[in-house]
Amino acid sequence: MDRLFSPGAASANTGGFDTLFTALSILSILIVLLVGTLIVVFSVRFRKGSDVPRHRVPALHAREFEIGWTIVTAFVAVFIFWWAAGYRITDDKVPADALEIHVEAKQWMWKTQHPSGAREINALHVPRGHPVVLRMSSQDVIHSFYVPAFRLKQDVVPGRISTLWFEPTETGTYPIECAEYCGTDHARMLGEVTVMEPELYAEWSAAQPEADTLARQGAALFTAQGCSGCHAAASSVHAPPLEGVYGRPVALADGRTVLADEAYIRDSILMPRRDVVAGYEPIMPTNFDEILSLGEIAALTAYIRELGGGLPPDARVLRSPAMETER
Ligand code: CUA
């Protein structure tokens, strides 16, 4: 039945989506059949010249009937809302060992970047059976990242980072589509996800053209974008040093303490006035969201991570629940 409406599912946790979709389709078909049948029946029965009572006013004030159908349909509507709203294809908790891939959307292509620094255009290679988290942003207008086989669709919005994670279960290639009208070539903003066996993914990854690692790109940006002008030890500007900060708790000016993880570093670049470090003035320019792409922020984060810290790199997406609620 599901195959009738959608392609075969190729990632974990898609069963609930297909059940919901099938149920809604069946319900819609039943309603169309009911209404259509009544139209036909009444058209024939009350056609011109047919011998039926037309002047008898039916008992329209059947109160029980009115109340009954209103309650039933309202209940059905609320039930569908509850079912659909409570249902998520993946929950919000991204697994800590997820492979983090950055996705940049622009008119009209998808650019992806792997932790190794490897880049792809309109393509995404991922290992089977391993959670993958996408951090997505747009360079221009709103796009929507859509992989029907994974039952995933997420808006990709300029100036914001959308997160999506999935665990592919079947090897093969699956279409990526853009599901938000974004201009002339919207319909051609297509790509392909290739799910490979983990060994083959490792081979593929190693065979990619010698790309600079993210951290190396980040080091270059750190100088090119002027970060080093203030954050370097020798600088005369009073800015927090970044050596060893990664993975450590940071005391903020307003008394809170946060963990310097990937999200904190990203937010501090994009919104430097929000979490000001205790003992420092909020003097960092606030326009880096216009200057840096998401990929560049990922590179800078990788560089700061490499400057040392209290946690191993693979703990990078861990954050304590207490801190999550605190923010
Ligand atoms: Cu991008 Cu439609």
Residues whose N, C-alpha, C, O or C-beta is under 5 A from the ligand:
A	BS01	CUA	I142 H143 S144 C178 A179 E180 Y181 C182 H186 M189
